[in-house]
Amino acid sequence: MSGTSLDGIDAVLVDLIQPKPLQIAQYYLPFDDTLKNNLLALHMPAHNELHQAQIIGNQLARMYAAAVVPLLVQAKSSNTEVRAIGCHGQTIRHRPEHGYSLQIGNAALLAELTGVTVVSDFRSRDIAAGGQGAPLVPAFHDHVLRHPDIHRVIVNIGGISNLTDMAPDKPTTGFDCGPGNLLMDAWCMQHQGKPYDNDGAWAASGKVLPALLERMLTESYFDLPPPKSSGRDLFNVTWLHNKLQGDEAAANVQATLMELTCRSIALAIQKHCHGADEIYLCGGGAHNQTLRNRLAELLPGSNVATTNILGVDGDYLEAIAFAWLAQQALHGKPANLPQVTGAKHPCILGAVYRNH
């Protein structure tokens, strides 16, 4: 999995024979600044972008393959023991309103390099059926984290934040809440020269700017009813600069961006997940202690923790989910939740590049 944060590749080897996935090994391969900047550039129209997308897609495939090698070494396994690789690819455009979501990564090349069957392109079939193609992970949450008697909400805080609502005796629902880490990370890089604000320390040194927060929260996306999904096509540096007046202290902007992330998550839970007992965080944002503390303040009626407590590594939960989605595809089983994505019907997701 390489997500909206554009920080790197999460690779995980998973045994899916048992009802609860067994995480055998994991490996993280970071993106360098050049690749990250090239991927960011592909989010906007530019000269020769089709050629660049294909070249960078090949580069990503080689990196995905490079992540597989140490993963298998760590597990003392070989590629012949692996049934399939579920590879999400790197999203460079997410425009379901125009009928597409584009992930690059050249799955055919990945299959050739690894000698393993690859399942990719998980979003297109759902979009073809009238859905958003996102979020897809709630189906996995429903499979492994649902409790028969406890109302749980899973919040993934990556570049974009999304939630899964699992109330007892009700269908699982979910949607993208809004920006997670991506705006905070971009602002931190611009003003601190660091890829992220460690533990939210810089944000904690500033003060929330109420007027700026209000301008951000007037974004119409926050008022849209689910199903809905978003990405860098909406929430990006240009969006942020359009909200600024120009005289704000950088630390105060960072504090306000963190408040935006926390407030948009909390408002989504309060509006759409009535009576939630437990809230579990995963993704990179779950490591931000300042963010976690603020969410707990905004949601005093719920216990806020990380998915690690439930036995699922929050850093690799999304990668595990795409292993499961790949398994569903190979077994010919639907893997989308129409009530989450808005699709007209359940769909078998993914294109398969077979090696065996």
N, C-alpha and C positions, 0 to 999 in steps of 0.2 A: 504494500500500500504506500502510495505517495500522494499526500493530500493537499488541501488548499493552503496550508502553511508554507509549502515549498521549502521545507527544511531538509528532507531526505527520504530515504526508503526504509520502511519497516518490513522486515522479512521474518516470517514465523513458520515453523514446521509443526503441524497439528495432526494429532490422531483423532479422527472423527468417528471411530467405531462406537465409542460409548456415547450415551445421551449428552453428557457434558464434555466439551472438547478438552483434550489433553495437550497442553502446550509443551512440546518436547524440547524445542530450541528456538532462539530468537537472535536476530542480528540487525543492527542499524547501520546504514551507509549514508552519510551526510552528503548533501549537494554542495558543490563549491559555489562561490559567488558568481562566477561566470555563467554556470548553468542556470542558477536561480534567476539572474538578470535576463538571460535569454528566454526562459519560460515566462517571466513577467511580461516581456515584450510581446510574446505571442498572444497575450490576452487582448491586445488592441490591434486594429488593422494597421498593416505596415507594408513596405515594399518587399516583394518576394517572400511573403509570409508562408505560402504553401510549400515552397522548397525548404524554407527554414524549419517548418513544422515536421517535415519528413526526416530531415537530417537529425534534428534533435530527438525525434521519436526513435531513430536507430540508436542514438547515444544512450537514451534511457533504457532501451532493451538490453544493451550491453551492461549497463549498470545493474539492472534487475538480475541479469545472469550472474554478474559478479557477486551479488549479495547471496545468491543460492549456494555458492561454493563454500564459504566459511560456515554457513548455516548447516550444511550437510556434514562438514568436518566436525563441527561441535556436537552433532547428534550421532556421529560415527555411523552415518548412513550413506547410501549411494543414490544416484538419480533413478536407478531401476526400482527402488522401493517407493518412489513417490508416484502416486496415482495421477496427480495434476497440480498445476500452479494456477491459482486464481489471481489474476493480475488486473487491478482496476485501471492502471495507466494514469497519466497525468492530465487532469482537466485543464484545458486552455480556453474553452468557451462552454458556458452552460446556458443555453437559450431555449428552454422547453416551449416558451411561447411562440417560437419559430419552428418547433418540431425537431430540435436536435440538442444533443449534449456531446461535446467532442473531447475524447481522451486520446492522447498519443502515447506511443510506447512500443509499437511494432510487435504484436504478439506472435506473428509468424517467425520473426527473427529470434525471439525469446525461446520458442519451441525448438528451433534449429540449434541454438547455442547450448541449451540445457539437455536436450534429448528427452524432455518431459512434455506431456500434453499440457496445453495452456488454454484456459478459459478467460475471455476478456470481453470488452464491450457489453457491460452489464446493464447499461441504462437505456440503450436504443429501443429495445423491445417494449419496455414500459411506456416510453414516450410515444411509440407507434400506436399503442392502445389508448392514447389520450391522457397519459399520466405525465408527471413532472420528471420521472426518471430518478427521483430523489425525494427524501432520503431512503436508502435501501437497507441500511443496517437495522432499523426497527424490527424487521422480520427475524433477524438473528437474535436480537434482544428478547423477543417474544419466545424464541425457541429455547434459550438457555437461562434467562434471568427472571422470567415471570414467576410470581409466587401466587398460590391459589387464594390466599387470604389477606395479603398485604398489598396496598396500593403503592407501586413503585414507579418512579420516574428516573430514566437514565438520561443524563445530559453529557453529550460529547462536545468538548470544547477544543476544536481544532482551529483552523483558519476561520471557518464559520462554525457557529454553535448550532446544534440540533438536539431535539429531545425525543424520547420515546415514552409514551404514557401507557402504563399497564395497570389498569384498575381491575380488581377481581370481578369476574362475571361480565366483563365488557370487552369488546374488540380492542386490540392494541392500536393506538394511533401515534402519530409523530409528524414532525415538520422541522424545517430550519428556522431558528429563532432570529438570527441576524449575525452580525460580526462576532467572532470569537476572539482569536489572537491576531488576526491578520493586520488590523489597523494599528493595534498596540505595537506589534513587531516592526511594522514599517516606520512608525514614528520614532521608535527606539533606535532603529538603525540610522535614521536621518539625523538625529540629534545626539545620540550617545555612541554611535559607531558599533553597536552591539546588536546581535540578531534577535534578542528578546530581553525583556525586563525581568531579570532573575528574581523570583518570588514576589514580583510586584513592588520591589523596594523603591524604584524611581517614582512609580505612581503614588506610593504612600507618602513620598516627600512633597507632593503637590496637593492642590485643593481642587475639588470639583467645581467647574464653572457652570452654574445653573442655566444661564442663558444659552451657552453652547450646547449643553446637554439637551435642552428643550428643542433647539434647532435640529439636532440629530434625531431626536425621537419623533419629530414631525414627519420623518420619512414614511411615505405611504405603505411601504412593505410591512411595517410593524402592525398596521391595522388590517391587513389582508387576512381573511379567514383561511385556515388550512383546507385542503392541502396546498402547501407552498414550499418553494425551495429557492435558494439564492447562492451567490458566489461573488467572485471578484468582478463579474460583469456589472454589478451594482455597487458593492461596498469595496472601494479602492481608494488610493491616495487622492485621486481627483475629487471623489465624493467628499473626502475629509476636508480638503482645502476649500471647497465650495461652502463649507459650513463655518470656516474660520473668518475672523475679522482681520487677523494679521498681527495683532498686538498682544496675543496671549503668551504667557510664559510657557515654555515647552513642557515643564513638569506638570503644570496645571492641565494642559491638553492631555497628557498621558493619564492623569488621574481621572479626567472626564471620559476618556476612551474606555478605561476599565469600568467605570460606573455604567457606561452605555452597555457594555457586554453583560454586566451583572443585572442591570435593570431590565434589559430586553429578555433575558432568561427568566428572571423572577416574574415579570409581567405575563410572559407566555404560560408559565406554570400556574399562576393565580387565575388566569382567564380560562385555560383549557384543561387543567389537571386538578380539578376541585378535590380537596380532601386527600392529597398525596401524603402518605405516611413517611416514605423514605425516598431520598433523592441521592442518586449515586453518580459521581462524576468520573469521566474518563477523558482521554486525549491529553495533549500537552498542557492545556490550561488547568488541569487538575493538580499540577505541580505548583501552581501559583498560590502560595499561602494567603497572600493579601486578598486575592480574588475569592478564594474559598471562604475566608472569614466574612467577606462582604455578602456573599450569597447566603450564608447562614443567617446573617442579620436581616436580610430582606425576606427570608423564608423561615420565620421563627417557629412555625407550627410543624416543621418537617425535620427529620434527622438527615443532615448532609454529610456524606462520606464518599469514598471512592469505590469503584467496582472491585478493587483488589480484595476488599473485605468479603466479597461474594465468591472469591476464588478465580476471578478473571482479571488478568493483567491489563490495567487501563491503558498502558502505553501501546499495547499490541492488540487491543480488542477489535479495532477496525480491520486489521490485517487478518485476524482469525475469522472475522465475519466474511471476508471475501474468499477464504478457503472453504467455508461452509456454502457460500453462494455457488462456488465452482462445483462442489459436490452435488448440490441441487440440480445444476445444469446437466451434469453427467448422468444423473438418475432420472432425468426428464421430469423433474418436479417444479411446480411454480415456486417462485421465491420473492415475488413482490407482494405487498399488502395494498390492495386497491384503495382502502380507506385512508392510507398514508399518502400514496403518490397521486391518487386521483385517476388511476387507470380504470378503464371500463370493465376489466376482468383480470383474474390472476394470469400471470405469464411465466413461461420458462425463460430465464434471463441468461444471456451470454452467448458469445460465438466461440466455437471450439476448434482449436488447431491441434489435431491429434498426432501423437508420436507412437501410440500403441493402442 
